[in-house]
Amino acid sequence: MSGMVTGDPVYRDAMGVAQAETGVRFDLESEPAWRDGPWDELGIAEVVWDLFDNVDDPVHADAISLGFKPIHQAMIGKQKTTPAFTSVFSFLDALASVRPGDVAAIGSLAAAATLDGHDQYWYAPDTARYTVIPADGSCVYDSVGGHLLQTNDYYGAIPDHEIGNKFFNRVFCRVVLPATGSWTIRARPVDVSGDPLAANIYLMRAGTHDITDDVVASISSEALTVNGPGGKVICFAIGSLAGPYCLAVSVGAAASPAPAISPAPPLGDG
């Protein structure tokens, strides 16, 4: 944003005492980044700069010059209100809704950075990030990909003071509320045979500060109550402070009892 305000494509990140040292210096216009999908911080920065600036770049399919206003509108509009956990994909979706006439140009620029073909929920025909949970109280044990629904420790365990970090160590789910009312999301750790066990897990809801607060306790179940009208989409994530742990996840009417865990659920292949 500072580069857009000043018209300067050079990204700088200060460090050291009193931020007196330049830790990173990168020209978003002339120094090509890897542009390797949603994991490439500088690649995403280049895409946002190319959306903004008035310099075309055929190498990166940049034939669009939006200026600051549409980007700002996307950020304070749909990117702010999306039910999903925000990402570059929810941003591109929000921007497309602000500038429907530029959808093709936005898509071409995103494709050049391996960011095309996803909706706000990080869904594409060959990639799905969220497991859909029915709101009928039944337990779900398998993920969207047919594997075990489980937390991970790809980047090390999540410490209790960094529950917002290590994004993909979590399980991501979404549910469409079938009717107006209160609904309870339940997550219970289970072993690979489906038997309940105690573990340090927690639930967090996208777009809110709603998070279960006993993240350092060894528990057998976590629950989070949500309210809303019928048709409302609720996205939530489940993390663990150690693990990985398999999960049984359900969403049901708040007044309903927790569903029983099957002793032999149809677990995936992990």
Backbone bond lengths (Angstrom), bond angles and torsions (degrees), N, CA, C in turn:
res aa  C-N    CA-C-N  psi(-1)  N-CA   C-N-CA  omega(-1)  CA-C   N-CA-C  phi
1 M - - - 1.454 - - 1.526 110.98 -
2 S 1.325 117.20 -39.61 1.467 119.32 -179.84 1.516 110.41 -62.74
3 G 1.361 116.54 -37.14 1.459 119.67 178.18 1.515 111.56 -65.04
4 M 1.329 117.75 -38.23 1.453 120.61 178.47 1.529 110.99 -66.13
5 V 1.319 116.19 -41.51 1.467 120.54 -178.97 1.530 111.20 -64.57
6 T 1.336 115.39 -39.58 1.472 119.72 -177.19 1.518 113.08 -94.15
7 G 1.328 117.50 -7.82 1.456 120.30 -177.51 1.513 113.01 71.16
8 D 1.313 117.18 26.77 1.467 122.64 -175.95 1.525 109.74 -114.14
9 P 1.351 119.26 116.15 1.463 121.20 -177.40 1.525 114.57 -79.57
10 V 1.323 118.54 1.22 1.460 121.15 -177.39 1.525 109.51 -86.08
11 Y 1.337 115.29 119.24 1.456 121.97 176.94 1.521 108.75 -86.18
12 R 1.311 116.95 129.01 1.462 122.07 179.75 1.521 109.65 -128.88
13 D 1.313 115.36 140.15 1.459 120.87 177.42 1.523 107.46 -131.37
14 A 1.322 116.00 112.54 1.456 120.64 -176.29 1.518 111.23 -81.17
15 M 1.317 116.27 159.56 1.450 121.61 179.14 1.519 109.09 -154.25
16 G 1.330 116.89 177.49 1.458 121.26 175.91 1.517 113.39 83.34
17 V 1.327 115.96 -174.04 1.459 122.90 -179.34 1.521 109.76 -62.13
18 A 1.333 115.74 126.78 1.463 122.34 -179.97 1.524 111.50 56.88
19 Q 1.345 115.63 25.26 1.468 121.15 179.92 1.538 111.77 53.00
20 A 1.321 116.25 38.55 1.462 121.24 -173.76 1.521 113.38 -84.65
21 E 1.324 118.19 -12.30 1.460 121.15 -178.23 1.530 110.61 -107.27
22 T 1.323 115.38 148.23 1.459 120.68 175.15 1.517 108.69 -90.47
23 G 1.326 115.78 107.89 1.458 119.39 -178.27 1.519 112.28 -79.36
24 V 1.345 116.53 -41.22 1.457 122.10 179.79 1.517 108.64 -134.81
25 R 1.331 115.21 135.70 1.460 120.74 173.71 1.522 107.23 -136.73
26 F 1.348 116.81 120.73 1.457 119.94 -174.22 1.521 109.38 -145.32
27 D 1.335 116.22 126.26 1.461 121.36 179.03 1.522 109.06 -86.05
28 L 1.320 116.91 110.94 1.458 121.80 -175.90 1.521 112.63 -70.52
29 E 1.318 117.36 -13.63 1.458 121.07 -179.40 1.519 112.58 -94.38
30 S 1.329 117.48 -37.31 1.468 119.40 -170.61 1.527 115.12 -114.94
31 E 1.353 118.14 -13.85 1.460 119.62 -178.96 1.525 108.76 -107.80
32 P 1.333 117.16 107.74 1.477 118.86 -175.88 1.516 113.37 -69.06
33 A 1.314 116.41 131.57 1.458 121.28 173.22 1.530 108.97 -88.69
34 W 1.318 116.61 177.24 1.460 120.36 -179.27 1.520 111.86 -66.98
35 R 1.322 116.66 -31.21 1.473 121.89 -176.26 1.526 110.29 52.40
36 D 1.313 114.40 54.52 1.454 121.60 -172.97 1.518 111.71 -108.33
37 G 1.328 116.40 53.42 1.454 120.19 174.08 1.513 114.48 78.25
38 P 1.343 116.88 -161.69 1.467 121.28 -171.79 1.515 113.94 -70.82
39 W 1.338 119.14 -6.55 1.458 121.30 -178.64 1.527 111.92 -91.22
40 D 1.329 116.84 -7.15 1.461 121.34 -172.23 1.531 109.88 -99.25
41 E 1.318 115.35 99.82 1.469 120.35 -175.35 1.524 112.09 -60.19
42 L 1.332 117.09 -48.44 1.459 119.80 -178.38 1.528 111.19 -71.18
43 G 1.340 117.15 -32.43 1.454 119.71 175.94 1.518 111.57 -62.01
44 I 1.343 116.79 -41.93 1.464 120.81 177.17 1.524 110.47 -66.48
45 A 1.324 116.76 -39.27 1.470 120.20 177.26 1.528 110.51 -60.56
46 E 1.334 117.09 -39.96 1.465 120.30 177.82 1.526 111.27 -64.17
47 V 1.327 116.80 -41.19 1.455 120.40 179.38 1.531 110.51 -61.52
48 V 1.322 117.08 -46.09 1.466 120.25 -179.73 1.529 110.40 -64.01
49 W 1.343 116.46 -39.80 1.463 119.21 177.60 1.519 110.62 -64.39
50 D 1.331 117.90 -43.60 1.464 120.93 -179.82 1.523 112.02 -65.25
51 L 1.334 117.21 -31.89 1.456 119.65 173.94 1.527 111.23 -63.74
52 F 1.326 114.76 -34.19 1.460 120.72 -175.95 1.525 113.49 -82.71
53 D 1.327 118.08 -45.98 1.464 121.04 -165.68 1.526 113.15 -75.72
54 N 1.329 115.56 170.74 1.462 121.41 -178.80 1.525 112.29 -107.84
55 V 1.335 116.57 23.10 1.462 121.76 178.51 1.525 108.68 -109.72
56 D 1.340 117.01 115.58 1.459 120.16 179.35 1.531 110.04 -74.96
57 D 1.326 115.04 147.26 1.465 121.72 -178.97 1.529 108.07 -138.37
58 P 1.350 117.41 90.46 1.468 120.43 -176.92 1.523 113.50 -58.61
59 V 1.330 117.98 -29.32 1.459 120.98 -178.82 1.521 110.74 -60.46
60 H 1.338 116.60 -37.56 1.456 121.89 -178.41 1.527 112.14 -107.47
61 A 1.334 116.78 21.72 1.474 122.00 177.15 1.517 111.87 58.04
62 D 1.327 116.68 33.52 1.465 121.43 -179.80 1.517 109.44 -93.22
63 A 1.332 115.00 99.61 1.453 120.30 176.45 1.520 109.50 -128.79
64 I 1.322 115.85 35.09 1.455 121.37 -175.40 1.518 109.66 -135.92
65 S 1.312 115.98 141.69 1.469 121.82 179.59 1.529 107.51 -139.34
66 L 1.316 115.76 92.54 1.457 120.15 -174.42 1.518 113.58 -87.78
67 G 1.332 117.39 -25.85 1.441 118.86 -170.84 1.527 111.17 76.05
68 F 1.319 116.24 -172.96 1.460 120.87 -172.77 1.527 113.77 -81.40
69 K 1.326 117.23 -35.99 1.462 120.34 -169.52 1.525 113.74 -58.03
70 P 1.342 120.61 -50.60 1.470 118.99 -179.10 1.532 113.12 -62.25
71 I 1.332 116.64 -35.65 1.466 120.32 178.18 1.525 109.90 -64.53
72 H 1.323 116.03 -43.76 1.459 120.83 178.20 1.530 110.74 -63.81
73 Q 1.339 116.84 -41.49 1.463 120.26 179.22 1.531 111.01 -62.18
74 A 1.321 115.82 -39.89 1.467 119.36 178.40 1.527 110.92 -64.74
75 M 1.328 116.74 -41.00 1.456 121.02 -176.39 1.527 112.27 -68.79
76 I 1.337 117.67 -37.10 1.465 119.80 -178.47 1.529 111.39 -91.89
77 G 1.340 116.80 -5.49 1.451 121.22 -179.75 1.514 112.39 -104.65
78 K 1.321 115.66 -108.43 1.461 120.18 -172.46 1.526 113.14 -65.71
79 Q 1.335 117.36 -31.79 1.471 118.77 177.54 1.528 110.54 -64.54
80 K 1.308 116.87 -30.32 1.470 121.61 179.17 1.523 111.46 -79.42
81 T 1.321 117.27 -32.56 1.459 120.18 -172.91 1.531 114.05 -103.19
82 T 1.334 118.10 -2.78 1.463 119.53 -179.35 1.529 111.24 -55.62
83 P 1.326 117.62 140.08 1.468 119.15 175.62 1.529 112.20 -68.30
84 A 1.336 116.81 -19.78 1.460 121.17 -175.54 1.526 111.69 -76.71
85 F 1.326 115.88 161.97 1.455 119.86 165.85 1.523 106.57 -67.91
86 T 1.319 117.39 127.33 1.457 120.16 -171.56 1.525 111.88 -64.10
87 S 1.334 114.29 144.99 1.453 121.97 -179.11 1.527 107.55 -155.41
88 V 1.322 117.13 178.46 1.458 119.94 175.49 1.525 110.09 -62.92
89 F 1.341 117.73 -28.33 1.455 120.20 -179.72 1.526 111.84 -72.27
90 S 1.320 117.45 -40.50 1.470 118.66 176.16 1.526 110.30 -67.15
91 F 1.351 117.23 -31.54 1.469 119.94 176.27 1.524 111.01 -66.29
92 L 1.331 117.65 -47.44 1.460 120.45 -179.85 1.527 110.89 -63.09
93 D 1.327 116.89 -36.84 1.455 120.98 176.71 1.525 110.35 -64.45
94 A 1.325 116.71 -42.41 1.465 120.77 178.60 1.521 111.03 -64.67
95 L 1.331 116.45 -41.40 1.466 120.39 -179.59 1.525 110.70 -64.96
96 A 1.328 116.79 -39.64 1.462 120.35 178.70 1.525 111.11 -63.46
97 S 1.329 117.31 -33.31 1.462 119.79 178.85 1.524 111.52 -72.49
98 V 1.331 116.43 -28.17 1.466 120.46 176.82 1.529 111.04 -76.22
99 R 1.345 115.72 -36.97 1.462 120.55 -177.80 1.531 110.29 -124.33
100 P 1.331 117.90 70.26 1.470 119.96 -177.66 1.518 113.74 -60.41
101 G 1.315 117.61 -26.44 1.458 120.21 178.48 1.515 113.78 -72.90
102 D 1.334 117.02 -13.48 1.458 121.42 -178.30 1.530 112.17 -110.22
103 V 1.335 117.25 16.82 1.459 120.55 -176.51 1.526 111.51 -58.05
104 A 1.337 117.28 -42.54 1.469 120.67 -178.06 1.523 110.89 -64.53
105 A 1.325 117.70 -44.10 1.464 120.97 -179.33 1.527 111.24 -67.82
106 I 1.331 116.70 -39.40 1.473 120.26 176.49 1.529 109.37 -63.05
107 G 1.324 116.36 -42.78 1.458 120.40 179.93 1.514 112.91 -64.40
108 S 1.333 118.00 -38.93 1.465 121.20 178.87 1.518 111.06 -64.81
109 L 1.324 116.47 -42.58 1.461 120.77 178.46 1.530 110.26 -64.83
110 A 1.335 116.79 -41.64 1.466 120.52 178.33 1.526 110.99 -65.06
111 A 1.331 117.10 -39.85 1.463 120.75 -179.33 1.518 111.46 -62.75
112 A 1.318 117.32 -36.10 1.462 120.85 179.21 1.524 111.86 -66.74
113 A 1.326 116.13 -18.91 1.465 121.02 178.38 1.532 111.70 -107.76
114 T 1.334 116.49 15.55 1.466 122.38 -178.58 1.522 110.94 57.81
115 L 1.324 116.33 43.66 1.461 121.89 -179.01 1.527 111.68 -125.04
116 D 1.318 117.24 17.33 1.454 119.93 -173.28 1.528 111.65 -95.04
117 G 1.325 115.13 164.61 1.451 121.94 168.93 1.511 116.74 81.93
118 H 1.341 118.65 8.01 1.460 121.16 -179.18 1.519 110.36 -112.66
119 D 1.338 115.99 148.72 1.447 119.34 172.81 1.525 109.81 -93.94
120 Q 1.326 116.79 -171.39 1.465 119.77 -175.88 1.518 113.03 -64.80
121 Y 1.353 116.17 -19.51 1.463 120.63 179.76 1.533 112.08 -94.20
122 W 1.347 116.58 16.99 1.463 120.80 178.31 1.525 109.77 65.11
123 Y 1.331 117.09 30.16 1.463 120.56 -178.96 1.515 110.72 -101.42
124 A 1.314 116.49 136.10 1.451 125.31 168.47 1.524 105.99 -142.08
125 P 1.349 118.05 161.97 1.469 119.11 -178.22 1.529 114.95 -52.92
126 D 1.338 116.62 -30.05 1.464 118.89 -179.66 1.525 112.97 -106.11
127 T 1.323 116.76 4.05 1.462 120.78 -178.40 1.527 109.57 -145.11
128 A 1.303 116.80 128.74 1.465 120.90 174.70 1.519 107.97 -138.05
129 R 1.306 116.41 126.51 1.462 120.74 -174.86 1.529 112.11 -94.36
130 Y 1.344 117.09 -31.51 1.466 120.61 -174.22 1.524 111.44 -103.28
131 T 1.305 116.64 132.12 1.455 121.63 170.55 1.532 108.24 -84.96
132 V 1.318 116.64 127.21 1.463 121.09 -179.41 1.525 109.22 -82.84
133 I 1.322 116.32 125.35 1.463 122.55 -178.89 1.528 108.29 -106.69
134 P 1.325 119.28 124.10 1.470 120.10 176.73 1.529 110.49 -70.87
135 A 1.322 116.15 147.92 1.469 120.16 -178.86 1.523 110.72 -94.05
136 D 1.331 116.25 44.72 1.452 119.98 -179.09 1.524 112.56 -112.57
137 G 1.341 116.57 9.93 1.450 120.80 177.82 1.514 115.36 85.10
138 S 1.333 117.65 -6.15 1.464 120.00 -178.98 1.527 110.79 -76.73
139 C 1.325 116.04 151.11 1.460 121.49 179.75 1.525 110.67 -84.44
140 V 1.316 115.44 137.47 1.470 122.39 174.46 1.514 107.68 -110.61
141 Y 1.324 115.74 130.62 1.465 121.48 -177.46 1.529 112.36 -115.25
142 D 1.344 116.50 -22.57 1.465 120.74 -176.51 1.512 110.44 -105.07
143 S 1.327 116.25 147.79 1.458 122.00 -178.81 1.516 110.35 -81.34
144 V 1.328 115.28 176.98 1.455 121.28 179.24 1.517 111.50 -59.42
145 G 1.338 117.74 -27.68 1.459 120.91 179.91 1.506 113.84 -90.59
146 G 1.338 118.23 4.96 1.453 121.66 180.00 1.510 113.77 82.09
147 H 1.329 117.44 10.22 1.459 121.32 177.09 1.532 108.84 -98.61
148 L 1.303 115.64 -179.16 1.452 119.66 176.11 1.522 110.12 -60.22
149 L 1.316 115.62 136.39 1.457 121.01 172.82 1.523 106.22 -80.44
150 Q 1.322 117.13 99.57 1.457 119.33 -172.67 1.518 111.51 -148.50
151 T 1.323 114.49 152.43 1.455 120.52 172.12 1.533 108.50 -74.16
152 N 1.320 116.00 168.55 1.461 119.93 -177.32 1.523 110.66 -133.67
153 D 1.307 115.82 169.23 1.459 120.93 174.04 1.527 109.43 -135.26
154 Y 1.344 115.34 43.63 1.459 121.47 -178.96 1.525 112.07 -53.61
155 Y 1.318 115.73 -40.57 1.461 121.09 -174.35 1.520 111.44 -113.00
156 G 1.314 116.24 27.81 1.449 120.94 -175.52 1.513 110.63 91.16
157 A 1.317 115.92 161.16 1.464 120.11 -178.65 1.523 110.96 -66.12
158 I 1.329 116.16 153.61 1.464 121.91 177.37 1.528 108.42 -83.31
159 P 1.333 118.65 115.17 1.466 119.18 176.59 1.516 110.65 -74.51
160 D 1.321 117.16 156.61 1.461 120.20 -174.07 1.516 112.80 -63.78
161 H 1.338 118.73 -21.21 1.462 119.77 -179.28 1.528 111.77 -93.53
162 E 1.338 118.46 3.57 1.455 121.65 179.40 1.523 110.11 -131.36
163 I 1.330 116.93 44.56 1.457 119.22 -174.95 1.521 111.98 -69.43
164 G 1.339 118.43 -9.86 1.454 120.26 176.29 1.505 113.23 -94.04
165 N 1.317 118.76 -0.98 1.460 121.51 -176.41 1.531 110.02 -103.38
166 K 1.330 116.85 178.25 1.479 123.55 178.86 1.527 110.50 56.56
167 F 1.319 114.36 61.52 1.467 123.70 -170.27 1.523 113.05 -49.98
168 F 1.329 117.45 -50.74 1.457 119.77 -170.89 1.515 114.24 -90.52
169 N 1.322 116.66 14.70 1.459 118.93 166.60 1.521 110.69 -81.33
170 R 1.311 116.71 -2.22 1.455 121.80 -176.31 1.525 112.43 -101.66
171 V 1.308 115.06 163.23 1.464 123.55 170.06 1.523 107.23 -98.47
172 F 1.335 117.17 132.75 1.459 121.50 179.99 1.527 109.49 -112.32
173 C 1.325 114.98 133.20 1.470 121.02 -176.58 1.520 109.37 -136.72
174 R 1.330 115.15 159.55 1.459 119.54 171.12 1.515 109.70 -144.77
175 V 1.312 114.80 153.13 1.459 121.70 -179.11 1.521 107.87 -140.38
176 V 1.312 116.63 144.75 1.463 122.42 172.63 1.526 107.27 -102.51
177 L 1.323 116.55 118.15 1.463 120.04 -179.62 1.533 109.40 -65.07
178 P 1.320 118.53 125.88 1.472 120.39 -175.47 1.525 114.30 -78.35
179 A 1.327 116.58 -17.44 1.465 119.89 -177.92 1.524 108.75 -160.17
180 T 1.317 116.18 162.00 1.453 120.92 177.71 1.527 109.99 -65.63
181 G 1.340 115.48 135.71 1.454 118.65 178.52 1.513 112.09 152.84
182 S 1.313 115.04 -165.91 1.457 122.42 178.78 1.524 109.25 -104.25
183 W 1.322 115.18 136.75 1.457 121.70 -175.98 1.521 109.14 -133.29
184 T 1.306 116.35 142.13 1.452 120.74 -177.54 1.531 110.31 -110.25
185 I 1.318 114.92 125.17 1.467 122.41 173.28 1.523 106.92 -92.03
186 R 1.318 117.35 128.22 1.463 121.16 178.44 1.522 109.63 -124.16
187 A 1.317 114.85 136.64 1.464 121.47 173.72 1.516 107.94 -128.45
188 R 1.326 115.53 128.03 1.459 119.94 -179.37 1.526 109.98 -130.08
189 P 1.317 117.42 127.91 1.459 119.70 177.31 1.523 111.06 -71.35
190 V 1.335 114.58 138.61 1.460 120.52 177.66 1.517 108.20 -136.33
191 D 1.326 116.47 161.27 1.457 118.88 174.74 1.531 108.94 -86.73
192 V 1.330 117.64 -179.87 1.459 120.56 -174.82 1.518 112.65 -66.17
193 S 1.327 117.21 -14.43 1.467 121.04 175.66 1.519 112.04 -91.15
194 G 1.335 116.56 -3.83 1.454 120.41 -179.68 1.505 114.70 90.79
195 D 1.316 118.11 4.58 1.456 120.59 -179.99 1.523 110.65 -81.88
196 P 1.336 118.67 138.60 1.463 121.33 -179.07 1.529 111.77 -62.21
197 L 1.325 115.59 148.17 1.455 120.84 173.71 1.518 108.32 -147.89
198 A 1.319 117.20 169.57 1.462 122.47 179.31 1.524 108.95 -98.71
199 A 1.333 116.29 138.18 1.463 120.72 -178.37 1.523 109.62 -157.71
200 N 1.306 116.11 163.58 1.463 121.59 178.25 1.527 109.38 -89.79
201 I 1.327 116.75 89.76 1.461 120.78 178.62 1.526 109.27 -121.92
202 Y 1.331 115.78 164.60 1.463 120.45 175.88 1.515 109.34 -150.75
203 L 1.318 114.85 158.03 1.457 123.91 178.14 1.518 109.38 -111.86
204 M 1.337 117.00 141.61 1.462 120.78 173.93 1.528 108.81 -140.65
205 R 1.327 115.60 143.28 1.459 121.47 -177.35 1.520 110.48 -106.52
206 A 1.326 115.99 136.84 1.465 121.22 -179.41 1.524 111.03 -64.27
207 G 1.325 115.52 143.59 1.454 121.41 173.71 1.505 115.74 75.52
208 T 1.331 117.53 7.88 1.459 121.26 -178.39 1.526 109.11 -139.77
209 H 1.311 115.32 176.68 1.460 121.38 172.08 1.529 110.46 -98.28
210 D 1.338 115.79 14.32 1.463 119.54 -178.47 1.519 109.93 -72.17
211 I 1.310 116.32 116.01 1.455 121.52 176.77 1.514 107.87 -151.22
212 T 1.314 117.11 136.56 1.459 118.76 178.22 1.515 108.41 -66.35
213 D 1.334 116.01 139.73 1.463 119.57 -165.07 1.520 115.13 -96.70
214 D 1.327 118.21 -4.91 1.458 117.99 -178.18 1.535 110.27 -98.28
215 V 1.349 115.36 53.45 1.461 120.40 -172.89 1.521 112.90 -72.71
216 V 1.310 118.88 -10.67 1.463 119.47 178.71 1.526 111.92 -106.15
217 A 1.318 116.53 6.05 1.464 119.83 -179.05 1.521 110.07 -97.37
218 S 1.297 116.44 149.00 1.458 121.34 174.37 1.522 107.18 -87.68
219 I 1.310 117.06 112.98 1.457 120.53 -171.98 1.534 110.25 -130.50
220 S 1.315 115.68 165.84 1.448 120.77 179.78 1.518 112.49 -104.61
221 S 1.351 116.98 -5.85 1.457 120.18 -179.99 1.527 109.96 -163.67
222 E 1.328 116.82 145.07 1.459 122.47 170.72 1.507 108.26 -124.27
223 A 1.334 117.49 143.53 1.460 121.60 -178.94 1.520 110.02 -137.54
224 L 1.322 115.21 143.75 1.456 122.06 179.06 1.522 107.28 -138.71
225 T 1.329 117.33 125.87 1.460 121.29 -179.09 1.527 110.26 -96.13
226 V 1.329 115.88 133.73 1.459 121.70 179.31 1.523 108.32 -124.75
227 N 1.315 115.57 153.48 1.459 121.80 179.71 1.519 109.27 -127.47
228 G 1.315 115.67 149.45 1.450 117.93 177.03 1.503 112.61 170.67
229 P 1.329 115.83 171.83 1.460 121.09 177.46 1.528 111.09 -79.20
230 G 1.303 116.03 163.42 1.448 119.88 175.28 1.519 110.83 -60.47
231 G 1.314 116.93 139.12 1.461 121.83 -179.28 1.519 114.19 93.60
232 K 1.328 117.33 -10.84 1.456 119.74 -179.95 1.529 110.52 -71.01
233 V 1.343 116.17 136.11 1.456 121.57 178.79 1.529 108.99 -94.05
234 I 1.308 116.41 128.81 1.459 122.73 176.88 1.525 107.97 -117.30
235 C 1.314 116.49 124.16 1.463 121.47 175.03 1.524 108.85 -108.29
236 F 1.311 115.93 139.95 1.456 119.84 179.69 1.522 109.80 -147.21
237 A 1.315 114.72 160.82 1.459 121.41 -179.49 1.520 109.27 -128.93
238 I 1.312 115.04 152.32 1.460 121.71 178.00 1.518 107.78 -124.36
239 G 1.311 116.14 126.31 1.455 121.39 178.74 1.510 110.89 -123.09
240 S 1.307 115.53 166.36 1.463 120.32 176.97 1.516 108.97 -136.70
241 L 1.322 115.69 145.45 1.462 120.75 -179.72 1.523 111.93 -86.16
242 A 1.297 116.26 -0.84 1.460 123.52 171.40 1.518 104.60 -155.66
243 G 1.280 117.34 172.06 1.451 114.91 179.81 1.511 111.66 149.91
244 P 1.332 116.52 -160.93 1.460 127.19 10.03 1.529 113.78 -77.52
245 Y 1.353 115.31 158.90 1.447 121.87 177.40 1.523 109.82 -126.03
246 C 1.322 116.61 137.66 1.456 121.17 169.34 1.526 108.27 -73.58
247 L 1.333 115.74 158.00 1.458 119.78 -173.66 1.519 111.60 -135.51
248 A 1.325 114.81 150.58 1.462 123.52 165.37 1.521 106.01 -116.12
249 V 1.332 117.12 118.71 1.462 121.68 -173.79 1.524 109.27 -120.63
250 S 1.323 115.95 137.54 1.459 120.38 179.44 1.518 109.88 -144.34
251 V 1.330 115.50 156.87 1.462 122.78 172.32 1.526 106.82 -134.38
252 G 1.313 115.80 125.73 1.462 119.83 -179.94 1.513 110.93 -147.62
253 A 1.311 116.79 169.34 1.462 121.39 177.32 1.524 109.69 -55.21
254 A 1.314 116.30 139.86 1.465 120.88 -173.37 1.515 112.29 -58.80
255 A 1.327 117.08 -29.67 1.466 120.24 -177.97 1.525 112.69 -81.23
256 S 1.329 116.68 -7.91 1.463 119.68 -176.88 1.521 110.83 -85.14
257 P 1.316 118.04 147.92 1.467 120.01 176.42 1.519 111.00 -71.08
258 A 1.315 115.46 159.76 1.459 120.16 177.48 1.520 109.65 -63.33
259 P 1.338 117.68 136.38 1.461 119.27 179.87 1.522 111.38 -69.32
260 A 1.316 115.22 151.19 1.469 119.67 177.90 1.518 109.97 -71.50
261 I 1.318 116.18 144.14 1.447 121.64 175.48 1.519 108.78 -86.15
262 S 1.317 115.94 127.87 1.454 120.12 179.44 1.512 110.13 -66.48
263 P 1.315 118.31 139.07 1.467 119.49 178.21 1.519 113.49 -68.79
264 A 1.322 116.30 -17.87 1.463 118.97 -179.49 1.522 109.27 -143.39
265 P 1.352 117.65 68.69 1.471 120.27 -177.89 1.531 110.37 -69.34
266 P 1.325 117.04 160.36 1.464 120.43 -179.46 1.529 111.21 -78.58
267 L 1.313 117.01 70.86 1.448 120.28 -177.32 1.519 110.90 -68.04
268 G 1.335 115.58 150.04 1.458 120.88 -179.97 1.516 110.99 -77.55
269 D 1.352 114.85 -163.48 1.462 119.54 -173.55 1.513 113.35 -93.80
270 G 1.367 116.37 2.02 1.460 119.35 -178.69 1.478 111.81 76.33
